[in-house]
Every structure is written in C-alpha cells, then in structure tokens.
Amino acid sequence: MTDSKYFTTTKKGEIFELKAELNSDKKEKKKEAVKKVIASMTVGKDVSALFPDVVNCMQTDNLELKKLVYLYLMNYAKSQPDMAIMAVNTFVKDCEDPNPLIRALAVRTMGCIRVDKITEYLCEPLRKCLKDEDPYVRKTAAVCVAKLHDINAQLVEDQGFLDTLKDLISDSNPMVVANAVAALSEIAESHPNSNLLDLNPQSINKLLTALNECTEWGQIFILDCLANYTPRDDRESQSICERVTPRLSHANSAVVLSAVKVLMKFMEMLPKDLDYYGTLLKKLAPPLVTLLSAEPELQYVALRNINLIVQKRPEILKHEMKVFFVKYNDPIYVKLEKLDIMIRLASQANIAQVLAELKEYATEVDVDFVRKAVRAIGRCAIKVEQSAERCVSTLLDLIQTKVNYVVQEAIVVIKDIFRKYPNKYESVIATLCENLDSLDEPEARAAMIWIVGEYAERIDNADELLESFLEGFHDESTQVQLQLLTAIVKLFLKKPTETQELVQQVLSLATQDSDNPDLRDRGYIYWRLLSTDPVAAKEVVLAEKPLISEETDLIEPTLLEELICHIGTLASVYHKPPSAFVEGSRGVMHKRLPARTGSGEGTESPDVGNVAGGSAPEAAPSIIPSQGDLLGDLLNLDLAPPTTTGPPPPTSGMQMGGMDLLGGGLDSLMGAGFGAAPAVMPASLNAPVGGGLGDLFDLGGGVGMPMGAYIPPKTVWLPAMKAKGLEISGTFARRAGVIQMELVLTNKAMSVMTDFAIQFNRNSFGLAPAGPLQVLTPLGPNQTIEVSLPLSTVGPVMKMDPLNNLQVAVKNNIDVFYFSCQYPISMLFVEDGKMERQVFLATWKDIPNDNESQFQIQDCHLNSDAASNKLQGSNIFTIAKRTVEGQDMLYMAIKLSNGIWVLAELKMQAGNPNYTISLKCRAPEVSQCVFQCYEAVLKN
Amino acid sequence: MIHSLFLVNSSGDIFLEKHWKSVVSRSVCDYFFEAQERASEPENVPPVIPTPHHYLISVLRHRIYFVAVIQSEVPPLFVIEFLHRVVDTFQDYFGVCTEAAIKDNVVVVYELLEEMLDNGFPLATESNILKELIKPPTILRTVVNTITGSTNVGEQLPTGQLSVVPWRRTGVKYTNNEAYFDVVEEIDAIIDKSGSTITAEIQGVIDACVKLTGMPDLTLSFMNPRLLDDVSFHPCVRFKRWEAERILSFIPPDGNFRLLSYHVSSQNLVAIPVYVKHNITFREGSSQGRFELTLGPKQTMGKGVEAVLVSSQLPRGVLNTNLNPTQGTYTFDPVTKLLSWDVGKINPQKLPSLKGSMSLQAGASKPDENPTINIQFKIQQSALSGLKVNRLDMYGEKYKPFKGIKYMTKAGKFQVRT
C-alpha cells in the first residue's frame, strides 16, 4: 500500500468528499483524509477551501497528525489569515508541552505562518522558547527569530529578540551557536549597517570552539561568519588559520570551500617569510583538487572559485595542471571552466603537455568547446613566448582539417599572434588566404581583412582579395565594414598607384551609403586625412602598433580582492560583486582583504583609514566586461559591433555635417571633436590599428597640449612689509610641457629696484630655475611687472615637508628676501603619462595594498566625461572607464617629472556630488598632494 | 537560504514542489526549462541559473532534476551538497530514487523535506536522526500501522541531535556485533593514442557497515598511512589524533556510513591495470572502416580483472558495425552510435578482442573526430594504491565484535583516446 492512492480521486466533488472525511469521528479516517489533503497540496492543487476543517484536526495528541496539520497550516495560513488565528491558541499551548519535540515543532511552525496579524501573538511563546532549558528548542527558536524578522522586522527589533539572539552566540551548545550565527547572518543581510555580528576576540573564540562540534551546516555558517572578521594582528590571524585548517579535510565540499575562503583572507595578513605561510599554501592545494572529483555540479562551482584563487595566488595550484585535463564525458560547463584554468596555469614548464591536450580537444564534437580550445591555443602562444612557434604550427594543422568553425577560430587567434609577435610568422599568410572563401562569421572575416590590410605589401593580390569583400559591403556586419574600410585605406597608403579606385569606392560606400554613424565618421576622417595631408595619413594609419600583452582577461585587482572575500558564494560563481546582482541587498558591505600588518609602521594615516572604512558601504560595484569583450576592446578590432541605440540621425543633416567637415581644415575637426575625446580615449589607447578616430586624437595629444591645464590663482607670497617694499605674488603653471613660475613683482617702496635674481633651495622634486629672472628694466615705485620664469626639474633634491614646499630666495639691489610657497604637484605631471591598459592593470596589481589611500572629494558637480576632460588638461590621463549601476569608475594614470607613477581610481555616482578617489603609488607620500590637485582641478 | 524546491522529471514536468518560506510560483522554473532546452544533453544544463528575482541551483540525479530556488546570497555549494543529501536520503528510505517511488511515498517525502530544512536552514540531515523522526516505509510497517493505527512518526525526541556525538543514537543493541569496512578505489585515467598515461588518479573511499551495541570507540590503523595525504573524513573522526599519529579514531554512527574518502593524485605514480590495443581507421573515399580492439591486463597485482565493459561513442557517420568478439557480447545502437561490449573476465592467456568493419555513409567524407573508448572493470581483493589496513581495535565496550575488511578496485572515468 503506497501513498499514490492519495492521488487517485473520484472526479466528482473531491473537495466535498475530503471535507466529509475530515469531519469524520473516526481518528483513522481523519488522518487518511489529512494525508490526502497534503498529497493534493504537494502537487500544487488548491485545497485551501478545507482550511477550517483541517485546523479542527489540530487538537490531537497524535504526533503525526499534528505534524501533517502543521504542514498544511504553513502552506495556507497566508490565504486564510482570519482562520489562522484559530490556530494560535494551540500553538501557545504546544509551546509549553512537556515534550521538547513538541515545543520545538510548535515554535518552528509558528514562524512559518506568514500572517501579520498572528505574529504579535507569537512573541511571548518565542521569548520563552529562546530561553528554554532544552537546547533543541533554543536552536529552533533561534531560527524562528530570523523567520519573524522576515515577516515583521520592526517587531523583532522592538521586542529585543536581536539581543537575545546575540546572547545565544555564547550558548553552551554548539548547535545553538551555529543556528544563532545563521539567523543573525540572514538578518544582517537586510541590515547591512546594523553591526549585528559584532565580532570580538572572545566571540571569535566561542565560534571556533563551536566550529569543532557542530554539524556540517553549522560549520558553514560559522566559517562564513568568521570570514567577516578582521583579526587585530598577524598572530591572531595565524591562530585562527590553525584552528580552521582541519575543516579542509571535511567531507562536505561547502565546508571545505568556506574554510578556503577564511584561509585565503587571513593569509593576507601573515608575513610571507613565515614558515607557517608556506605550510598553509601547501595545505590548500589537496582539498581544492579533491573538489574536482565530486559531482559535476560541485565541480563547476569549485572551478569558478579556483579560477579566482589561481589569479590571486597562482603558486597554490601550479603543479596540479593535470587535474584540469578534460574528460570527454564531462558536462560542457565543466569542460569550458577547466579549459580556462588550464590557460591560467600554463607556463613554460608544462606548455608541451597543455598544447598536446588542446590539440586533442580541438578534434572533439562539441562546437563551443572546440572553439574555445582553439582560442586557448592562441592564448598560450601569447602567454608563453617559447611556445609560440609550436602553437602556430598546431593552428596550421588545425586549419588543414578544413573544419569550418575550427578554421575561423584559428584565423581569429592567428591575428592576435601577429599582433604579439610582428614580423615572425607572416609566412603563414598564404595558407590563411586559401581559406578566405570559407569564412562566414564576422569575427573571422574581420580578422582576415585586418591581416590582409596589415600585410598588404606582402600579399600580391591584396587588392583583389579586399575587392572581393567589397562587393557585399552593405550586407556585412559593422565590424567587418569598419575593418574593410581601414584595411583598404592601409592598402592605398602602401600601394597608392593601383588602388586609387578601390579606396574611392570604399570611402563613398562608407560615407554616402551607410546608415551607421561610426562607419561614416571613420570614412570622413580617412577621406579628409587623405585629401589634406597624405603624409600625416600615413603616420596615423600605418603607425607603429603597441604589442598586445598576455593575460587579457584578468579580473580587476580591486574586484578580485572583493571576490576572494566572497569565495564560495554566488558572487564567486558569477565573478561579480554581490551588490551587482543579489536582490534586496542594497548597500552590501564591500569586503576587502585585510592589510598585511607585519610590514612595520602603519603607512596609512588613521585619517585615511577612516575614510576608507567609512566609505566602504557606498563604494560602488564594478563589473569587468566579459572576456570576449575585453579582448575585443583591447585589440580594438571592432569585434563587438558598436551599439547604436535610438533611430539613426537624419541622413540629410549628416550629409550637411559632412560637407562642412570637408570644407574646414583638419584642425577644426580635431578642435570640434576634442570635447568628446576623453570618452573614446580609453579604447584608442591600446591600439591605433583600427581606431582611426582614436588615432587622430592621439595625434592631437602629441602635437600640442590643449589649453585648460589648471592654474591656481596668484597668491601673495612675499608681502611688501617683509621685503622692504617689494611685494611678490605668483603662481605656477605648466604650459606646453614647461613648468613656469609666474611672478608679479610690485614695487611699493619709494626707490627704484634693480638687479633681480632668484634662487631655490633644494626641494623634493629638484625644481630649479631654468634661466635667470628676466626683469630687464628697473622697477620704479608703484610699478608692477609680470615675469614668468621657466623651471627645470634637474636641480638638487631634498625631501621637504610638506612635499610640495619650495623655498625661494629673491635678491635685488636692496636686499635678499626669503619666502616659501607651495606649488601644485600637477605642475609635475608630464605629458606622456598615458599608460596601456594592461600595464595599468599589472601595475595596479603590483603596487602593494599598503600604498593605497582613499580620499573623498566633496561637492563636485561634474559628470565623468567632463571630469575626465578637465583632468586630462592637467595631464591626468583616463585609461579606462566603466559604468556600473549609474556609478562611473575612471581609471587614471599620472606620471611625475621624476618618473613616479600614480594610479588612481575615481568613483562617481550620478547625482551624488561626493566622489571617492583611491590612489596607488610606489611612493605613497605623494598621494596627499595628488589628491589636493584632484580637488583643485575638479573644483575649478 | 533555500527558498523552495522543485522536482522536475526528464520530460520537463514539475511533479513535486516544496516551499520553506513564502510560496514561489512554479513559473520560475520556466527559466530552467529554457536552459534545459538549450542544453544538448540532459547533463549539460548549467547548475546555477540566474532569473530576474531568484537563482535556480539544480542537480541531476537518477534522471530527476532537483531544482532549488534561492533569493539571497547563499553559498551554491551548500545548496548543491544539500540537494545531494536529499537524494541520498530518498534513496536510503525508498531503495530507489525515482519519480514513481517519490510519488508513492509523497507524504513521507514531504515530512522528510520538512525535517531536513527549517526556514531554509538545514535541520536534520543525518540519516540516523531522520530515521528516528520518521520511520522508513516498509510493507510490514504499513500493514501494522493500518491495523494498530500507529504512525510513521517517532514519538521521541531524536536523542542524538544534542549529544556530543550527534551522528549516533543511544541505546543501540545488536545480538550479532559486527563491523565491516570496504576499501573501494576508483581509478580515473586518460590514456593517449600511443598508450601512455596522460593523467591517472585514484579516488578512494572507506565505507563502513558498523552494527555494534552501545557506544563503541574504534581505532583503525594503516600499514601505509602516508598514502593518505589528501583525505576527507566523516565528522566522527578525531582529526587531532589523525594529525598526530595517523590513526583513525572514532565513535562510529550506527549502520552504513562513509568513514573517509581520499585522493591519490596524479603526482604519485598510479598503476594502470589494463591496456588497450586499438586500430580504428576510416579511409577517405571508402564506405568501410576498420575496427580492432584488444584488451589485456597490465599491473593488476596478480588479481583477475572482471566485469569489463567497453563502450565507445562512434562518429556520427558510422551507419552500422560488423564485429566479432572473441568473448562476451557486443551491441551497437545505430541511433545513438553507442558501441558497447560486455567482455566479462579478462583471461591473460587468451586476450579478448573485438574485430571487424564499420560501414559508413556512402559518399560522405571521413569523420573528423576520433572516438574515445571508455572502460569499466573491477579488481577484487586489491586496492590499486596499495593501501592496507593494519588493525582495528574497539574500546569502550566489553564484547568481541566480528571484524572484516574488503578491498576492491574499480574503473572510474577510465578513458582511452584513439
């Protein structure tokens, strides 16, 4: 006899029949009826009409019947709130039952009845149960507080349940502690600033003790809670690590991963030369490897996390390459993740093995996997230079298979290899050209066109090849069109005589017949360039390209740090900060890795630390673009077609604009376009190859610095009273790359002043006059003269306090006067302070976290473009920009005249006049000055 | 925490739902069905699926998807582990975990789920405790219940839940006291075309069946404990003692449980017990292909290799096969292109082989992919890594138990590329 009989009912009046049975006098019949009701409920049938009848069965001493009725109540109380009140009395009574099982069951069920009206009746029984003598009841009651909080948070706070819950953290029973922690964590999620889990060394000790004795699930809660704690020093950190390490051998993979999170975070605080640090690193590898022998779903989550761990600490798994080799019957989602990690672990030592594997994968059946494997070969070539040759020959072998998608994928990666190792593997171009006809994907076509354009002088029939693409120009995707345009212009510049017709054809196709503004703009720019100054065009279009660098898909360091603090969570699976996607958790605390304390004196001033801590909750999430995007962006091959939202602008207007542009000079074009320049700058920084527009602005930047560098107003440096009638006021400016001290000398004395000379004391950046002070005519009484003194930065250096202090001596025929002034450090920002995005990323990662300081700029009302534009005027270059949830993140680089780099991250939220700026620099002393400059520039 | 659970069968019907908090409409599963449709194979459905308001975390076991719905940030591994635990419990209770079994026992299933999670927090997941709370259905008990009117639900507080050893109930009594341990090792390996090992690793477990009266305290020691450098223990094992002395000391749960699992990594040399000689060729322009396969024992420590089963997914272009096995039976499914050969025992004197031809689609070009050969086998009375139990002692109780240790090696994912 099985329960399936409960599913077979007579068609007619099912509810009616059940009702009759529920009201039967026979106990057995009643129970059977309740079972039937439950069965209907589980399959989603609506049996809420039976509510009063079922509730009537509640007054029973039969435990199973009671449980079944409770089950029913939980499901339907919400739809019958008035009736549910009938059940309250029974609950209150059951909460005082001598049997703790019944007490616990009652308190558990009570919490599941999600009816506002009832909740207030439940407070008293709950309060009793929280202090029950039986730990089983206490631990159940702890969870009930979380349930109640979900229904009515205010009530829970008013009734003081949160404090009771906090007290339970020190309970004698480990299970009670674990549940209290779990409940508090859940409540804390909706109250990010409530400090509910205020951990101190004593409570940490309690948790660590409970950790050893509670159930596996309790261990997960406790470990996740521990991960939020910041130890006071490296010794405390080490002792926690020691006590958490045994969890790595737990059979439950969630426990293992939570333990890994705690260790990864606290390790950060341990001095690297400590023996224990090395031991810990070694202990982390085996459990991670073991996770990969579990069920595929577990493997997937583990792999996503390992991906983060490998980026943060590659040394942990560097010898474990083989466990990531793909088995042919792994689910596809596991295969793709393994492949990713294989590339991250690839090094000169294991590259032969990896390549052999990748080649094997490239002959598998699954298309997505094969594509990724081919791409991986290309990434290996770029990452491990010694293997490049083998990679190229492997790719050629694969092209010989003529499997369409393999060939296309291979061509895309070979293009990348060309960019990394120019003039090395061009001999394969012939083979590539053979496959021209089989390419039908935009990315592959674009890659091939790029190759043809780039090496047009070596391909005899380059013009024919490109012409063949031109036939279906309007059917191509934007990416291919843009690429074709650039390639033909390149071809023309290389072989001007034979291809004049072709270039005219493509320019007219792009400018006259296209609806795509990007394409038209690029077309016009080329057209104008070619018609105005072919030599400049050559310089622009055929400019030397920067090499692409390896590891193009690294996660941003700040994001990576945050994700490491979230190992084992959804955030780690999606590689996004939790605030980016989890609903209902606005204002999630941003977690950061603790700083290493072993390094001696605290480099961060307390003030700075405060700002960092206080601003953390409002700090914004940032999302890295998916790998494909980033790669595409970096290569600037227009891999991702530009998104054009909204209707295209009216064509006639554009034509007009075009005419106008053609009429004016190149200079006006640049002038007009400059307002928008910073927005496109990041993209163009890396690769002037395809981005014609970007090239132009690069060029513009090189020719002459645009005006707009911030010059502070003149201040009086030397009042007349102190200098026998000579008043000196002045300021500093940077003009066309030259630092100038602009002085206004006023003679307020009665006699004429002559023989002016100036000298500087030694200073932090070696500023010195580059020439004599040019005051040629004698300065008569009440006369004023403005002089500007060019400065060099090659003078003797001595560290000043404040850093930007300058002591000056001025001499005239009367006396020598001394004064000191402070120069804005932005004078020292040099024009070539741009950095490649990759270099930026690497440098940022490279600079220790101790050197990072955070500041806030208040009351500034610029949007990010305007800000970036303004900063650029002062040689603060925006390297990249991201927008996340209305928050703009600008990544900027500054180079000082003495070669020091300062990297900055500026966060601004639309509508919020307060910006947060983080500065990283190897010489952290300059941060404060740089911050002042930011403030000055942005506010003026 | 875990919000709701949906059970979905292979044809995409939700046949059971359970909500621990407010009710989540089953329409949320539409996102799962979309993903299911996109996946080429049932096992390729991604385990974590985002929807606008929820996250769906699923596991596939016994051709049933267990789809958990969560709303806030929850460790996905926690959810996946829990789902596997649910499946294990169902299997434990009903013998099998099928749609029919779940439907037959729907009330017990519901009671179990209610006991296992409270407000999304795991409550009782140890099978010992659950069995005290809810008795597993047996035919006898069902009959008795109908007659006496008693129920499946225990009247007692699950005592184990609060003691220091939550995994063991008190008052256990047996007339025959016995403790059996099975050391089972699975070898995962990838062998390349030329027969050399690309990667090989051993996943080992020690499963125990302990039926001992009272509160016995056991110690288990090994001849070669240094093999076990990557281990995961049942919570009952005292970790400190293992760290210090390399001895497993524990108060066992009652009944069947997994004492430990271990992993012998590819960095240690792993013996490969069988070898395969193969010659699978397709010629360009011919509609025939050759297929030859010979199996032989390699490093088996003198034990016989049995229950050998060879399977291989042949390329799509293969229409049919005409093969002759020297022993055992072979089948080829022309629809799924799955070749499977049930070899049985390998006789080292007369190696089993499978030879013949494959017919291909006329005129089609030769297949690009090379089939991978999957081999299953068993070797009794030996653990491939060489792990050996030294002795088992019992303290805390006076009687003398029966003790037994069994070793076995199995193939896990043992793959030979051609």
Interface residues (C-beta under 8 A of the other chain):
Chain A: M1 T2 D3 S4 Y6 F7 K27 E28 K31 K35 I38 A39 T42 V43 G44 N62 L63 E64 L65 K67 L68 L71 N75 K78 N99 P100 L101 R108 G111 C112 R114 D134 P135 Y136 T140 V143 C144 A146 K147 D150 N173 M175 N179 A182 A183 E186 E189 E213 T215 E216 W217 I220 D224 P246 S249 H250 A251 N252 S253 A254 V256 L257 S258 P286 P287 V289 T290 S293 E295 P296 E297 L298 Y300 V301 A302 H319 E320 K322 V323 F325 K327 Y328 N329 P331 I332 Y333 Q353 A356 E357 E360 T363 E364 V365 D366 T401 V403 G568 T569 L570 A571 V573 Y574 P578 F581 V582 E583 G584 S585
Chain B: M1 I14 F15 L16 E17 K18 H19 W20 K21 S22 V23 R26 A39 S40 E41 E43 N44 P46 P47 V48 P50 H53 Y55 I57 S58 V59 L60 Q71 S72 E73 V74 P75 P76 L77 F78 I80 E81 F82 H84 K103 D104 N105 V106 V107 V108 V109 Y110 E111 E114 D118 N119 F121 P122 T125 E126 P137 T142 V143 T146 G149 T151 N152 V153 G154 E155 Q156 L157 P158 Q161 L162 V164 P166 D188 I190 D192 I198 T199 E201 Q203 D229 D230 V231 S232 F233 H234 P235 F239 K240 E243 R258 L260 S261 H263 S265 S266 Q267 D368 E369 N370 T372 N374 K413 Q415 R417
